[in-house]
Amino acid sequence: MKYKGRLLSSIPPTANTSGATAMWLLQDEMQGMQSNTWPGLVTPDPYFSSVMLLLHGDGSFADSSSKNTSITLYNSATTSASTYKFGTGSLNYTASTAYGELSNSNFDFGTNDWTIEMWWYHPASIPAYGVIFDVDSSSKFFVGFSPNTTGLRVYHVSGIDYNPTHSMSAGNWYHLAWVRNGGTVTIYQGGSSIGSVSCTGYNFSPTSGYNYAYLNTYGLNGRPWYQAGSYVDDFRITKGVARYTSNFTPPTAAFPNA
């Protein structure tokens, strides 16, 4: 059922509550439709139980996955209500050395498939070197930007350091995805593969004794290095699932919360 009334309600129902009885404001309807949370419009995620982290950035760093992971923010990491792709905000890492720290307990990928994806926006020149997500303090595995300004990168300390040549420009939103599918990691930009690298036999589990993962930094012993300095919207990590195995159309709405 879609609630299209225009009567004022002191406490409007949540957009994903199918049994809501109050009437909506027009503003509520428009916001719900924009974020793909309006009743009747939400398409459930068949892999939601495998989502380890889901950050919409709509006013907070709250994890909308079922894991409810707590994130500690440092150095003015915050949200932006003015620069975002979907919803009402994005994760804002533009402050110098801004980053987030969280437990790596849900990011033990092992030798299984995984997908790391987001919408990404850089307000200035694209950084020559930057880390978007780092699995643990020894930096056994991270995704981000290459050291030679040619583009996106995936790194594994045991022997993968892959950065295919491509182009991006500041001031634009890009859907980025890193996908492990069997023995291959593929990097996608805007739904198109920009290259793949073999990862046969590689274990993407955290190093024993290191307990954290990091957002927007290479978290060597808790020290912030190589921040990407960008805005990120709808950051999602899925464990055990290669969501994209060929070129695809990027999502046109926020990822669902169920």
Secondary structure, DSSP 8 states (H G I E B T S, - for coil): ---------SS---TT-TT--S---HHHHHHHHHTT-STTT----TTGGGEEEEE--SSS--B-STT---EEEETT-EEESSS-SSTT-EEE--STT-EEEEE-TT---TTS-EEEEEEEE-SSS--SSEEEEESSTT-SEEEEE-TTSS-EEEEETTTEEE-------TT-EEEEEEEEETTEEEEEETTEEEEEEE-TT------TT--EEEESSEEETTEEESB---EEEEEEEEES----SS-----SS-----
